[in-house]
């Protein structure tokens, strides 16, 4: 997402295909079940527990099948299990893709010390 590529998942797949064939296969599998509802994908394919690669794969599925940050986070919460791990990954991916403007303003307003957190983030850039 940081490189503003049209399809960053596909670009990543091609870049890692030779050196990391197992990860390449996982990304292929995620792509093959894009039409599967997220709750089912997490429950029956990636798994609900806090382990990788399942949590990371579930996060990619949520990002790839959602139209917004809010939709991706909400659907991963509904999927249950270790939704916090998937949400961390979702935040990182969509933060890289759309920045702070993708986070619902109401969520920021409800965050304790949001202003301080945002300033700290800006200071790091």
Buried (B, 14 or more C-beta within 10 A) or exposed (E): BEEEEEEBBEEBBEEBBEEBEEBBEBBEEBBEBEEBEBBEBBBEBBBBEEEEBBBBBBBBBBBBBBEEBBBBBBBBEEBEBBBEBBBBBBBEBBBEBEEEEBBEEEEEEEEEEEEEEBEEEEEEE
